[in-house]
Structures are given as C-alpha cells and as structure tokens.
Amino acid sequence: MRSVTTREPEWSDEDVAWLLALAEYRDRRCPSCGGDLEECTAPEAEGGFEVPPPMRCHAKTALEIAQAEYTDTPQPGALLWRVKRR
C-alpha cells in the first residue's frame, strides 16, 4: 500500500509577488526621512524641501508624562504601556 500526501504551498505566487514588491518598495525608501530615496537624495533636490511646523500628538504627550513617573523604578523599559481616550 502506498499513500501520497499533497499539500498546498504555504505561500501562493501572488503572496510571493506582494512580498517581493514590498521589499522593493522598502529598499527605495530613505532611511532618514522615509521618502523616495532617488527623489530626496538627488542633487537638484537640495533646497527643494521645507519643514512645516510640528503637530502635537496628545496621546504621546500623556504617555510621556505618565512614563516620567516611573523612570526610577527597576527596569522601566520592561513596563508595558497603553493609551486610551477618556
């Protein structure tokens, strides 16, 4: 007696194509600003960008205020934090 088991591949051709496209997209991102690498590093782009005023994330503000109270506790980096809306 002989038995043959046929399994579906874990990754379809479409899955692989999407992952390859994502890898290519990430390779084209600037590690500094996250923009298109060719665009933001082109010599003619010098002086072609402006930085608008920052916005404040109020959730991050609340988080940092709460975390400041725990900086002197043992292993503060091991604390798990979450932010929820009032």
Sequence and secondary structure as in RCSB ss.txt:
>XXXX:A:sequence
MRSVTTREPEWSDEDVAWLLALAEYRDRRCPSCGGDLEECTAPEAEGGFEVPPPMRCHAKTALEIAQAEYTDTPQ
PGALLWRVKRR
>XXXX:A:secstr
         SS HHHHHHHHHHHHHHHTB TTT SBHHHHH GGGTT          HHHHHHHHHHHTTTTSSS
GGG        
